[in-house]
Amino acid sequence: MAKRDIDIVVISDVHLGTYGCHANELLTYLKSIRPKQVILNGDIIDIWQFSKSYWPESHMKVVRRLLKFVTEGIPVYYLTGNHDEMLRKFADFNLGRFQLLNKLLLNVDGKKAWIFHGDVFDVTMQHSKWLAKLGAVGYDSLIIINSMVNWCLTALGRQKMSFSQKIKGRVKEAVKFINHFEQTAADLAVDKRYDYVICGHIHHAEIRQIKATDQPGSVLYLNSGDWVESLTSLEYSQGEWRVYKYNPADFSNDTEDEEKAEDLNASLDVKVLLEKFKMEGH
């Protein structure tokens, strides 16, 4: 399959190290593109729920693919989120083309983009972190049950469904939270006179112009969604942003896996490293 050239790809909320992560699909996607810049906008590795007993080979391959971008000279920005907040103490770390940051200001064809994960807007994160972590465990359990149900639906030839997306769509408080999140991000970006504000965190992919609440002006709000349910990213190419939605039909089943022959024993080192981050965060 020929690779697609894109200027910028923004990915968030991958949650490597959890059962809900669609690492195989993400790996397929990453191998199909040739980006000039890669922005990992938080919650790429879920250190909150990280366990030594669960780090599949597919998750390690995603890490290797991202590192391959770095070795190819492609700038990779890792912006911290709430599930990988232990990395925030190492912010402003640079290693060649790789940078670990809490936020990023990027010039995109003469326009200013303000990029950060977005958990700073989450009241639960600020005041009840234990409750947020408990909710994350419950969410991961819901994803596991959802996966089992979807397996049965697929076997019966029926369409898959997303439990949490249906819940979010029907619960008024969830809809209100998303709208408030987007408006807050937009208001701050207009106040700072940015052209774009790019977030993750809420697992809801979006591109829309939002007017400020208390002052004139508007900003283009973008959200990259997630790789747990939505399987989405943001792509910038030829002067335009778009939401990419993963579709397995777009990829050949016999696509060769270039990394099958690679030594994956290094995954053990990653497990040890993540466990240290997790312990230091307590």
C-alpha positions as CSV (number, residue, x, y, z in Angstrom):
1,M,0.0,0.0,0.0
2,A,1.3,3.5,-1.0
3,K,1.8,5.8,2.0
4,R,-0.1,9.0,2.2
5,D,2.0,12.2,2.7
6,I,0.5,14.5,5.3
7,D,2.0,17.6,7.0
8,I,0.9,17.0,10.6
9,V,-0.8,14.1,12.4
10,V,-2.3,14.6,15.9
11,I,-3.1,11.5,17.9
12,S,-4.4,11.3,21.5
13,D,-5.9,9.0,24.0
14,V,-4.4,5.7,22.7
15,H,-4.2,4.2,26.3
16,L,-1.5,1.7,25.5
17,G,-1.4,-0.8,28.3
18,T,-5.1,-1.2,28.6
19,Y,-7.5,-3.8,27.2
20,G,-9.5,-1.2,25.3
21,C,-6.6,0.1,23.2
22,H,-6.9,-0.7,19.5
23,A,-3.1,-1.0,19.0
24,N,-3.3,-3.2,15.9
25,E,-5.5,-0.7,14.1
26,L,-3.3,2.2,15.2
27,L,-0.2,0.4,14.0
28,T,-1.8,-0.2,10.6
29,Y,-2.7,3.5,10.3
30,L,0.8,4.7,11.4
31,K,2.3,2.5,8.7
32,S,0.1,4.0,6.0
33,I,1.2,7.6,6.5
34,R,4.3,9.6,5.9
35,P,3.9,12.7,8.2
36,K,6.2,15.7,8.4
37,Q,5.3,16.2,12.1
38,V,3.8,13.9,14.7
39,I,2.0,15.2,17.8
40,L,1.0,12.8,20.5
41,N,-1.5,14.8,22.5
42,G,-1.7,13.0,25.9
43,D,-2.8,9.6,27.3
44,I,-0.7,7.7,24.8
45,I,0.5,5.3,27.5
46,D,-2.0,4.7,30.3
47,I,0.4,4.7,33.3
48,W,-2.7,5.0,35.7
49,Q,-3.8,1.5,34.8
50,F,-0.4,0.1,33.7
51,S,0.2,-3.5,34.7
52,K,3.3,-5.7,34.2
53,S,0.9,-8.5,33.3
54,Y,-0.6,-6.7,30.3
55,W,1.7,-5.3,27.7
56,P,0.9,-7.1,24.4
57,E,3.3,-7.3,21.5
58,S,1.0,-5.0,19.4
59,H,1.4,-2.2,22.0
60,M,5.2,-2.5,21.8
61,K,5.0,-2.3,18.1
62,V,3.2,1.0,18.3
63,V,6.0,2.4,20.5
64,R,8.5,1.1,18.0
65,R,6.7,2.7,15.1
66,L,6.6,6.0,16.8
67,L,10.3,5.8,17.6
68,K,10.9,4.9,13.9
69,F,9.5,8.4,13.0
70,V,12.1,9.9,15.3
71,T,15.0,7.9,13.7
72,E,13.8,9.0,10.3
73,G,14.2,12.7,11.3
74,I,10.5,13.4,11.8
75,P,9.8,15.7,14.8
76,V,7.7,13.9,17.4
77,Y,6.1,15.9,20.2
78,Y,4.8,14.0,23.2
79,L,2.4,16.2,25.2
80,T,1.4,14.8,28.6
81,G,-2.1,14.0,29.6
82,N,-3.8,12.9,32.9
83,H,-3.2,9.2,32.4
84,D,0.5,9.8,31.7
85,E,0.8,12.7,34.1
86,M,3.8,11.1,35.8
87,L,5.8,12.2,32.8
88,R,5.1,15.9,33.5
89,K,8.0,16.1,35.9
90,F,10.2,15.4,32.9
91,A,8.6,18.1,30.7
92,D,10.9,20.0,28.3
93,F,13.0,16.8,27.8
94,N,14.6,16.7,24.3
95,L,16.3,13.8,22.6
96,G,17.0,14.6,19.0
97,R,13.7,15.0,17.1
98,F,11.7,13.8,20.2
99,Q,10.3,16.4,22.7
100,L,8.3,15.8,25.9
101,L,6.2,18.8,26.7
102,N,3.0,19.8,28.6
103,K,1.8,22.0,25.8
104,L,2.9,23.1,22.4
105,L,2.7,26.3,20.4
106,L,3.1,25.6,16.7
107,N,3.2,27.7,13.6
108,V,1.0,26.1,11.0
109,D,1.4,27.9,7.7
110,G,1.5,31.3,9.4
111,K,-1.3,30.5,11.9
112,K,-0.8,30.0,15.6
113,A,-1.9,26.6,17.0
114,W,-2.2,26.1,20.8
115,I,-2.0,22.3,21.5
116,F,-2.5,20.6,24.9
117,H,-4.3,17.5,26.2
118,G,-7.2,19.4,28.0
119,D,-7.5,17.6,31.4
120,V,-6.8,21.0,33.0
121,F,-10.5,21.8,32.2
122,D,-11.7,18.7,34.0
123,V,-13.0,19.5,37.5
124,T,-12.9,15.9,38.5
125,M,-9.2,15.8,37.7
126,Q,-8.5,18.9,39.7
127,H,-10.4,18.1,42.9
128,S,-11.1,14.3,43.0
129,K,-8.3,12.5,41.3
130,W,-9.1,9.2,43.1
131,L,-12.7,9.4,41.6
132,A,-11.3,10.0,38.1
133,K,-9.0,7.0,38.5
134,L,-11.9,4.8,39.7
135,G,-13.9,6.0,36.7
136,A,-11.1,5.0,34.4
137,V,-11.1,1.5,35.8
138,G,-14.9,1.3,35.3
139,Y,-14.5,2.7,31.8
140,D,-11.9,0.1,30.9
141,S,-14.2,-2.7,32.2
142,L,-17.0,-1.3,30.1
143,I,-14.7,-1.5,27.0
144,I,-13.9,-5.1,27.7
145,I,-17.5,-6.1,28.0
146,N,-18.3,-4.0,24.9
147,S,-15.5,-5.9,23.0
148,M,-17.1,-9.3,23.9
149,V,-20.5,-8.1,22.8
150,N,-19.1,-6.8,19.5
151,W,-17.4,-10.1,18.9
152,C,-20.8,-11.8,19.1
153,L,-22.4,-9.2,16.9
154,T,-19.7,-9.6,14.3
155,A,-20.2,-13.4,14.4
156,L,-23.9,-12.9,13.8
157,G,-23.2,-10.5,10.9
158,R,-24.5,-7.5,12.8
159,Q,-23.1,-4.0,13.2
160,K,-20.8,-3.2,16.1
161,M,-22.0,-0.8,18.8
162,S,-20.2,1.5,21.4
163,F,-21.7,1.4,24.9
164,S,-20.0,4.5,26.2
165,Q,-20.7,6.6,23.1
166,K,-24.4,5.7,23.4
167,I,-24.3,6.7,27.1
168,K,-22.5,9.9,26.3
169,G,-25.0,10.8,23.6
170,R,-28.0,10.2,25.8
171,V,-26.9,11.5,29.1
172,K,-27.5,15.3,29.2
173,E,-24.7,15.9,31.7
174,A,-22.2,14.2,29.4
175,V,-23.3,16.3,26.4
176,K,-23.2,19.4,28.6
177,F,-19.6,18.6,29.8
178,I,-18.4,18.2,26.2
179,N,-19.9,21.5,25.1
180,H,-18.5,23.3,28.2
181,F,-15.1,21.8,27.6
182,E,-15.1,23.0,23.9
183,Q,-16.3,26.4,24.8
184,T,-13.8,26.9,27.6
185,A,-10.9,25.9,25.3
186,A,-12.2,28.3,22.6
187,D,-12.7,31.2,25.0
188,L,-9.1,30.9,26.3
189,A,-7.7,30.5,22.8
190,V,-9.5,33.7,21.5
191,D,-8.3,35.6,24.6
192,K,-4.7,34.5,23.7
193,R,-5.3,35.4,20.0
194,Y,-4.6,31.9,18.7
195,D,-6.0,30.7,15.4
196,Y,-6.3,27.0,16.5
197,V,-6.8,25.2,19.8
198,I,-6.2,21.5,19.6
199,C,-7.1,19.1,22.4
200,G,-7.8,15.5,23.3
201,H,-9.0,14.1,26.6
202,I,-12.8,13.9,26.0
203,H,-12.6,11.1,23.4
204,H,-14.8,13.1,21.0
205,A,-13.3,14.1,17.6
206,E,-14.4,17.4,16.3
207,I,-13.5,20.3,14.1
208,R,-15.6,23.5,14.3
209,Q,-15.3,27.2,14.5
210,I,-16.4,28.4,18.0
211,K,-17.2,32.0,18.9
212,A,-16.0,33.4,22.2
213,T,-18.5,33.8,25.0
214,D,-17.7,37.3,26.3
215,Q,-15.6,39.0,23.6
216,P,-15.6,39.3,19.8
217,G,-13.7,36.7,17.8
218,S,-13.7,33.0,17.2
219,V,-11.2,30.1,16.9
220,L,-11.0,26.8,15.1
221,Y,-11.4,24.2,17.8
222,L,-10.1,20.7,17.0
223,N,-10.1,17.4,18.9
224,S,-8.3,14.3,17.8
225,G,-10.7,11.8,19.5
226,D,-9.2,8.5,20.7
227,W,-8.0,5.0,19.7
228,V,-10.2,3.2,22.2
229,E,-13.6,3.6,20.6
230,S,-13.6,6.3,17.9
231,L,-10.3,5.3,16.2
232,T,-9.7,8.9,15.0
233,S,-6.9,11.3,14.5
234,L,-6.4,14.8,13.1
235,E,-4.6,15.3,9.8
236,Y,-3.3,18.6,8.3
237,S,-2.5,18.5,4.6
238,Q,-2.6,21.0,1.8
239,G,-3.7,23.8,4.1
240,E,-6.7,22.0,5.6
241,W,-7.5,20.1,8.7
242,R,-9.6,17.0,8.7
243,V,-10.7,14.2,11.1
244,Y,-9.4,10.8,10.0
245,K,-11.6,7.9,10.9
246,Y,-10.1,4.4,10.8
247,N,-11.9,2.0,8.4
248,P,-10.5,-1.5,8.1
249,A,-11.9,-1.8,4.6
250,D,-9.3,0.8,3.5
251,F,-6.4,-1.5,4.2
252,S,-5.4,-4.8,2.6
253,N,-5.5,-7.9,4.9
254,D,-2.2,-9.1,3.4
255,T,-0.3,-6.0,4.3
256,E,3.2,-7.1,5.3
257,D,4.2,-6.4,8.8
258,E,7.7,-5.0,8.6
259,E,8.4,-5.5,12.2
260,K,7.6,-9.2,12.6
261,A,11.3,-10.1,12.5
262,E,12.3,-7.4,15.0
263,D,13.5,-8.4,18.5
264,L,10.7,-7.5,20.9
265,N,12.5,-8.4,24.1
266,A,12.9,-4.6,24.6
267,S,9.2,-4.6,25.8
268,L,10.5,-5.9,29.1
269,D,12.5,-2.7,29.6
270,V,9.5,-0.6,28.8
271,K,7.5,-2.5,31.4
272,V,10.1,-1.8,34.1
273,L,10.3,1.9,33.1
274,L,6.5,2.4,33.2
275,E,6.3,0.6,36.6
276,K,8.9,3.1,37.9
277,F,6.9,6.0,36.6
278,K,3.8,4.6,38.2
279,M,5.5,4.1,41.6
280,E,7.0,7.6,41.6
281,G,3.6,9.1,41.0
282,H,2.2,7.8,44.3
